[in-house]
């Protein structure tokens, strides 16, 4: 049976159905994303059969889709193991202890954004920043009675900004390469959208801290946590060797998995010093099942009962299901049909930018994969930017503003799963990831106003006219 290409109208209908099913299931019924994604995957697969695809072809597409997520699954699993050992050997407790004494509750959320941004810029990885300093900041927030959702949102804002501004970032390099732009030229052009977004984000968190109880944590509660940590655990700078080692390795551009393995070895080694009498069996048990705190202080027990491979299985299963669904979407060509169908809309500069934002958003929602949300719109809209007399660095910037910066907002996306699993938080962080909402809006405003939009060095109309005259 000959395969047919999905029509633009049908692709829009399918995409709307996906959004409706996921939205109602997650927001109205409070369901975890897993089963709703399975449901929409079945619907899309049935449509694939109608287009002429066989089950073997769809099964191969699922396998290919999942293969893209294997590194993320390994990283997520390693982080679960590592966090369990970190709590056992006192790493989280030590950072929390010092953080409670240094950070001020009144500016904590603003500080969380800035600190995470610095670490992410240095390492070139939002994941490294979230899994190291992010975990520590979550611990401090418990002691200061600051909303965990707000704190996670602040961490995500800083991590995403730092990741985008770092020449060490994989997605930043991928975006520049996709748009055929020099990496430093790309980063410099991104400042026009990301810096205003960051400043607005800091202002919002500052106002929140001023107007809510976020800046009025109980001094007695903080002191109680400090004394409990000091009395119950062996707090020593030696326990910080592992996270510092991971940050240094990330800065040296060592791949995430080897860096995490080295950090894990260091964490296990220091555990024998920080926890006298600990056995290797206890370490392995904590690495698998996580750590359970029993200090009698609710805030401490809630903070430190985390980690372990088991704690990451929710996220791992979600990645497997989401990427399986994404593999089917990619195979039958719905994403391609959506972008191709918008070509007639690309008549002016503003529409070109808006189409890029919508394309990146659509692929993120439908597939949950940030690399594809960069590559596919980048390849298919490249000529549209030239026809609108826009320099390729406008394309690279918009791909970042909408592709990678929006990605953390997708609960079933790889980064969304990572955030929820690593920070031990649900989807409550999403409304507070302000930079992820603000940046694409600024990009669209620039597109229609022409502000900070660099034209091509040569007018394409004049270039085409000169080419005709030469041929004549």
C-alpha positions as CSV (number, residue, x, y, z in Angstrom):
1,X,0.0,0.0,0.0
2,X,1.4,3.4,-1.0
3,X,2.0,5.8,1.8
4,X,0.2,9.1,1.8
5,X,1.4,12.4,3.3
6,X,-0.8,13.9,6.0
7,X,-2.6,17.0,5.0
8,X,-2.1,20.3,6.8
9,X,-5.8,20.3,7.8
10,X,-5.7,16.8,9.2
11,X,-2.4,17.5,11.0
12,X,-3.9,20.6,12.6
13,X,-6.9,18.4,13.7
14,X,-4.6,15.7,15.1
15,X,-2.5,18.3,16.9
16,X,-5.6,19.9,18.4
17,X,-6.9,16.6,19.6
18,X,-3.5,15.9,21.2
19,X,-3.6,19.2,23.1
20,X,-7.2,18.6,24.2
21,X,-6.6,15.1,25.4
22,X,-3.4,15.9,27.3
23,X,-4.8,19.2,28.7
24,X,-8.1,17.7,30.0
25,X,-6.4,14.6,31.4
26,X,-3.6,16.4,33.2
27,X,-5.3,19.7,34.1
28,X,-8.9,18.7,34.8
29,X,-8.5,15.1,36.0
30,X,-5.1,15.5,37.5
31,X,-3.7,12.4,35.7
32,X,0.0,11.8,35.4
33,X,1.1,12.4,31.7
34,X,1.9,8.7,31.0
35,X,-1.6,7.3,30.2
36,X,-2.8,10.4,28.3
37,X,0.3,10.1,26.1
38,X,-0.3,6.4,25.5
39,X,-3.9,7.3,24.5
40,X,-2.9,10.0,22.0
41,X,-0.1,7.7,20.7
42,X,-2.8,5.0,19.9
43,X,-4.9,7.6,18.0
44,X,-1.9,8.8,16.0
45,X,-0.8,5.2,15.2
46,X,-4.3,4.5,13.9
47,X,-4.0,7.5,11.6
48,X,-0.6,6.2,10.6
49,X,-2.3,2.9,9.5
50,X,-4.8,4.9,7.5
51,X,-1.9,6.7,5.7
52,X,-0.5,3.3,4.7
53,X,2.1,2.6,7.3
54,X,2.5,-0.9,8.6
55,X,3.0,-1.8,12.3
56,X,6.5,-2.9,11.6
57,X,7.3,0.6,10.3
58,X,5.7,2.3,13.3
59,X,7.5,-0.1,15.7
60,X,10.8,0.8,14.1
61,X,9.9,4.5,14.5
62,X,9.2,3.9,18.2
63,X,12.5,2.2,18.7
64,X,14.3,5.0,16.9
65,X,12.5,7.6,19.0
66,X,13.4,5.9,22.2
67,X,17.0,5.5,21.2
68,X,17.3,9.3,21.3
69,X,16.4,9.3,24.9
70,X,18.8,6.6,26.1
71,X,21.5,9.1,27.2
72,X,18.8,11.1,29.1
73,X,17.6,8.0,30.8
74,X,21.1,7.0,31.9
75,X,21.7,10.5,33.2
76,X,18.5,10.6,35.1
77,X,19.2,7.1,36.6
78,X,22.7,8.2,37.6
79,X,21.5,11.4,39.2
80,X,18.9,9.4,41.3
81,X,21.7,7.1,42.5
82,X,24.0,10.0,43.2
83,X,21.5,12.1,45.1
84,X,20.8,9.1,47.4
85,X,24.5,8.8,48.2
86,X,24.8,12.6,48.6
87,X,22.1,12.6,51.3
88,X,23.7,9.5,53.0
89,X,27.2,11.1,53.1
90,X,25.9,14.6,54.1
91,X,26.5,16.5,50.9
92,X,22.9,17.9,50.8
93,X,22.9,18.6,54.5
94,X,26.2,20.5,54.4
95,X,25.2,22.7,51.6
96,X,21.8,23.3,53.2
97,X,23.5,24.1,56.5
98,X,25.8,26.8,55.0
99,X,23.0,28.1,52.7
100,X,20.7,28.7,55.6
101,X,23.3,30.9,57.3
102,X,24.4,32.8,54.2
103,X,21.3,33.4,52.1
104,X,18.6,36.0,53.1
105,X,15.0,34.9,52.9
106,X,13.9,38.3,51.6
107,X,16.1,37.9,48.4
108,X,16.3,34.2,48.3
109,X,14.3,33.7,45.0
110,X,16.3,36.4,43.3
111,X,19.5,34.8,44.6
112,X,18.4,31.4,43.4
113,X,18.0,32.7,39.8
114,X,21.4,34.4,39.8
115,X,23.4,31.6,41.5
116,X,21.9,28.9,39.2
117,X,22.5,31.1,36.1
118,X,26.2,31.5,37.0
119,X,26.7,27.7,37.5
120,X,24.8,26.9,34.3
121,X,26.9,29.4,32.3
122,X,30.1,28.0,33.8
123,X,29.2,24.4,33.0
124,X,27.2,25.0,29.8
125,X,24.5,22.7,31.2
126,X,21.1,23.5,32.8
127,X,21.0,19.8,33.9
128,X,24.3,20.1,35.8
129,X,23.2,23.3,37.5
130,X,19.8,21.9,38.5
131,X,21.2,18.6,39.8
132,X,23.9,20.3,41.9
133,X,23.2,23.8,43.2
134,X,19.5,23.4,42.4
135,X,19.1,20.5,44.8
136,X,21.0,22.5,47.5
137,X,18.7,25.5,46.9
138,X,15.6,23.4,47.3
139,X,17.0,22.3,50.7
140,X,17.5,25.9,51.8
141,X,13.9,26.8,50.7
142,X,12.5,24.2,53.1
143,X,14.3,25.8,56.0
144,X,13.2,29.3,55.1
145,X,9.6,28.2,54.5
146,X,9.7,29.4,50.9
147,X,7.4,27.7,48.4
148,X,9.1,24.7,46.8
149,X,7.3,25.5,43.5
150,X,8.5,29.1,43.4
151,X,12.0,27.9,44.3
152,X,12.0,25.3,41.5
153,X,10.7,27.9,39.1
154,X,13.6,30.3,40.1
155,X,16.1,27.5,39.6
156,X,14.8,26.6,36.2
157,X,14.8,30.3,35.1
158,X,18.5,30.7,36.1
159,X,19.5,27.3,34.7
160,X,17.9,28.0,31.3
161,X,19.4,31.5,31.0
162,X,22.9,30.3,31.9
163,X,22.6,27.3,29.5
164,X,21.6,29.6,26.6
165,X,24.4,32.1,27.3
166,X,27.2,29.5,27.5
167,X,29.3,28.6,24.5
168,X,29.7,25.2,26.2
169,X,26.0,24.4,25.8
170,X,25.1,21.6,23.4
171,X,21.8,23.1,22.4
172,X,23.4,26.6,21.9
173,X,26.0,25.0,19.6
174,X,23.4,22.9,17.8
175,X,21.2,26.0,17.2
176,X,24.1,28.1,15.8
177,X,25.1,25.2,13.6
178,X,21.5,24.6,12.3
179,X,21.2,28.3,11.3
180,X,24.8,28.4,10.0
181,X,25.8,31.2,12.4
182,X,29.0,31.6,14.4
183,X,28.4,30.5,18.0
184,X,29.6,33.8,19.6
185,X,27.6,35.9,17.1
186,X,24.6,33.8,18.0
187,X,25.1,34.3,21.8
188,X,25.6,38.0,21.3
189,X,22.4,38.4,19.3
190,X,20.5,36.4,22.0
191,X,21.3,39.0,24.6
192,X,18.6,41.2,23.0
193,X,15.9,38.8,24.2
194,X,17.3,36.8,27.1
195,X,18.7,39.8,29.1
196,X,15.3,41.7,29.2
197,X,13.6,38.4,30.0
198,X,16.0,37.8,32.9
199,X,15.6,41.3,34.3
200,X,11.8,41.0,34.2
201,X,12.0,37.6,35.8
202,X,14.2,39.0,38.6
203,X,11.8,41.8,39.1
204,X,8.8,39.5,39.4
205,X,10.5,37.3,41.9
206,X,11.6,40.4,43.8
207,X,7.9,41.5,44.0
208,X,6.7,38.1,45.0
209,X,9.3,38.0,47.8
210,X,8.2,41.4,49.0
211,X,4.4,40.8,48.8
212,X,4.2,37.2,50.2
213,X,5.5,35.3,53.1
214,X,8.5,34.2,51.0
215,X,10.5,37.0,52.6
216,X,9.2,36.4,56.1
217,X,10.5,33.0,57.1
218,X,10.5,32.2,60.8
219,X,13.9,32.8,62.4
220,X,13.1,30.1,64.9
221,X,12.4,27.5,62.2
222,X,15.7,28.3,60.4
223,X,17.6,28.0,63.7
224,X,15.9,24.7,64.5
225,X,16.9,23.3,61.1
226,X,20.5,24.5,61.5
227,X,20.8,22.9,65.0
228,X,19.1,19.7,63.8
229,X,21.5,19.4,60.9
230,X,24.4,20.1,63.1
231,X,23.4,17.6,65.7
232,X,22.2,14.7,63.5
233,X,24.8,14.8,60.7
234,X,28.5,15.0,60.2
235,X,28.8,18.3,58.3
236,X,32.1,18.6,56.6
237,X,33.5,20.3,53.4
238,X,34.8,16.8,52.4
239,X,31.3,15.9,51.4
240,X,31.3,18.7,48.9
241,X,34.1,17.1,46.8
242,X,31.6,15.2,44.6
243,X,29.4,18.1,43.4
244,X,32.4,20.4,43.0
245,X,34.1,17.7,40.9
246,X,31.0,17.4,38.7
247,X,30.9,21.1,38.1
248,X,34.6,21.3,37.3
249,X,34.3,18.4,34.9
250,X,31.3,20.0,33.2
251,X,33.3,23.2,32.9
252,X,36.1,21.2,31.3
253,X,33.5,19.9,28.8
254,X,33.6,16.3,30.0
255,X,30.4,14.4,28.9
256,X,27.6,14.2,31.4
257,X,27.7,10.4,32.0
258,X,31.4,10.1,32.7
259,X,31.3,13.2,34.9
260,X,28.4,11.8,36.9
261,X,30.2,8.4,37.2
262,X,33.3,10.1,38.5
263,X,31.2,12.2,40.9
264,X,29.5,9.0,42.1
265,X,32.8,7.3,42.8
266,X,33.9,10.4,44.8
267,X,30.6,10.4,46.7
268,X,30.9,6.7,47.6
269,X,34.6,7.2,48.7
270,X,33.8,10.2,50.9
271,X,30.9,8.3,52.5
272,X,33.3,6.0,54.3
273,X,34.8,9.1,55.9
274,X,31.7,11.1,56.7
275,X,29.6,8.1,57.9
276,X,31.8,6.1,60.2
277,X,30.9,2.4,60.2
278,X,28.9,2.5,57.0
279,X,28.9,-0.7,54.9
280,X,29.0,-1.0,51.2
281,X,25.7,-2.8,51.4
282,X,24.1,0.2,53.0
283,X,25.5,2.5,50.3
284,X,24.1,0.2,47.6
285,X,20.7,0.0,49.3
286,X,20.5,3.8,49.6
287,X,21.6,4.2,46.0
288,X,18.8,2.0,44.9
289,X,15.9,2.9,47.2
290,X,16.9,6.4,48.4
291,X,17.5,7.8,51.8
292,X,14.8,8.1,54.5
293,X,15.4,10.7,57.2
294,X,14.1,10.1,60.7
295,X,15.2,13.2,62.7
296,X,11.7,13.9,64.1
297,X,11.8,17.4,62.5
298,X,9.2,17.4,59.7
299,X,11.0,20.0,57.5
300,X,14.3,18.1,57.7
301,X,12.7,14.7,57.1
302,X,10.7,16.0,54.1
303,X,13.9,17.5,52.6
304,X,16.2,14.6,53.1
305,X,13.9,11.7,52.2
306,X,14.8,11.5,48.6
307,X,17.2,10.1,46.0
308,X,17.7,6.6,44.8
309,X,17.3,4.8,41.4
310,X,13.6,4.0,42.3
311,X,12.8,7.7,42.6
312,X,13.7,8.2,38.9
313,X,11.6,5.4,37.5
314,X,8.5,7.7,37.1
315,X,10.6,10.0,35.0
316,X,12.3,7.2,33.0
317,X,8.9,5.6,32.1
318,X,7.6,9.0,31.0
319,X,10.6,9.6,28.8
320,X,10.1,6.1,27.2
321,X,6.4,6.7,26.5
322,X,6.9,10.3,25.3
323,X,9.7,9.5,22.9
324,X,7.8,6.4,21.6
325,X,4.9,8.8,20.8
326,X,7.3,11.3,19.3
327,X,8.8,8.6,17.1
328,X,5.4,7.9,15.5
329,X,4.6,11.6,15.0
330,X,8.0,12.0,13.3
331,X,7.6,8.9,11.1
332,X,4.2,9.7,9.6
333,X,5.2,13.4,9.0
334,X,2.7,15.4,11.0
335,X,5.3,17.8,12.2
336,X,6.6,18.4,8.7
337,X,3.0,18.9,7.4
338,X,2.3,21.5,10.1
339,X,5.4,23.6,9.2
340,X,5.0,23.2,5.5
341,X,1.4,24.3,5.7
342,X,2.4,27.6,7.2
343,X,4.5,28.7,4.3
344,X,1.7,30.8,2.8
345,X,1.6,32.7,6.1
346,X,5.2,33.7,5.7
347,X,4.7,37.0,3.9
348,X,6.4,39.4,6.3
349,X,9.1,39.6,9.0
350,X,6.7,39.3,12.0
351,X,4.9,36.3,10.6
352,X,8.2,34.5,9.9
353,X,9.2,35.0,13.6
354,X,5.7,34.0,14.8
355,X,5.7,30.9,12.7
356,X,9.1,29.9,14.1
357,X,7.8,30.3,17.6
358,X,4.6,28.3,16.9
359,X,6.6,25.6,15.1
360,X,9.0,25.2,18.0
361,X,6.2,25.2,20.5
362,X,4.1,22.7,18.4
363,X,7.0,20.2,18.1
364,X,7.8,20.5,21.8
365,X,4.2,19.8,22.8
366,X,3.7,17.0,20.2
367,X,7.1,15.3,20.5
368,X,8.6,16.5,23.8
369,X,12.1,16.6,22.2
370,X,14.1,19.9,22.2
371,X,16.6,18.9,19.6
372,X,13.9,18.2,17.0
373,X,12.2,21.5,17.9
374,X,15.4,23.3,16.9
375,X,16.5,21.2,13.8
376,X,13.2,20.8,12.0
377,X,12.0,24.5,12.1
378,X,15.5,25.6,11.5
379,X,15.9,23.6,8.3
380,X,12.4,24.3,6.9
381,X,12.2,28.0,7.7
382,X,15.8,29.0,6.7
383,X,14.7,30.2,3.2
384,X,11.8,32.2,4.7
385,X,14.2,34.3,6.7
386,X,16.3,35.0,3.6
387,X,13.2,35.9,1.7
388,X,12.1,38.3,4.5
389,X,15.6,39.9,4.3
390,X,16.6,38.6,7.8
391,X,20.1,37.6,8.8
392,X,20.4,33.9,9.8
393,X,21.3,34.9,13.4
394,X,17.6,36.1,13.7
395,X,16.6,32.5,13.0
396,X,19.2,31.0,15.4
397,X,18.0,33.4,18.2
398,X,14.3,32.6,17.6
399,X,15.0,28.9,17.6
400,X,16.5,29.3,21.1
401,X,13.8,31.7,22.3
402,X,11.1,29.2,21.4
403,X,12.7,25.8,21.0
404,X,15.0,25.3,24.0
405,X,13.6,28.0,26.4
406,X,10.0,26.7,26.1
407,X,11.0,23.1,26.4
408,X,11.2,23.0,30.3
409,X,7.4,23.9,30.3
410,X,6.5,20.6,28.7
411,X,5.9,18.1,31.6
412,X,6.4,15.1,29.3
413,X,9.4,16.6,27.6
414,X,12.8,15.2,28.5
415,X,13.9,18.4,30.5
416,X,10.5,18.7,32.2
417,X,10.7,15.1,33.4
418,X,14.3,15.8,34.5
419,X,13.3,18.9,36.5
420,X,10.4,17.1,38.3
421,X,12.4,14.0,39.1
422,X,15.6,15.7,40.2
423,X,14.0,18.5,42.3
424,X,11.4,16.1,43.7
425,X,8.7,18.5,42.6
426,X,5.5,18.1,40.5
427,X,4.3,20.4,37.7
428,X,3.9,23.3,40.2
429,X,7.2,24.9,39.0
430,X,5.7,25.6,35.6
431,X,3.8,28.8,36.4
432,X,6.9,30.2,38.0
433,X,9.3,29.5,35.1
434,X,8.7,33.1,34.0
435,X,11.7,33.4,31.7
436,X,10.2,30.5,29.6
437,X,7.0,32.5,29.0
438,X,8.5,35.9,28.6
439,X,11.3,35.2,26.1
440,X,9.2,34.0,23.2
441,X,6.8,36.9,23.7
442,X,9.7,39.3,23.4
443,X,10.9,37.5,20.3
444,X,7.5,38.0,18.6
445,X,7.3,41.7,19.6
446,X,10.8,42.2,18.0
447,X,9.6,40.4,14.9
448,X,6.7,42.7,14.3
449,X,8.4,45.9,15.4
450,X,11.7,45.2,13.7
451,X,13.6,46.1,16.9
452,X,16.9,44.2,17.2
453,X,16.2,42.3,13.9
454,X,19.4,42.3,11.8
455,X,18.8,42.5,8.0
456,X,20.9,40.6,5.5
457,X,24.0,42.4,4.4
458,X,22.7,42.4,0.9
459,X,19.1,43.0,-0.2
460,X,17.9,39.7,-1.7
461,X,15.7,41.6,-4.3
462,X,18.8,43.5,-5.6
463,X,20.8,40.3,-5.5
464,X,18.2,38.5,-7.6
465,X,18.0,41.4,-10.0
466,X,21.8,41.5,-10.4
467,X,21.8,37.7,-11.1
468,X,19.1,38.1,-13.8
469,X,21.1,41.0,-15.5
470,X,24.2,38.8,-15.4
471,X,22.4,35.9,-17.0
472,X,21.0,38.2,-19.7
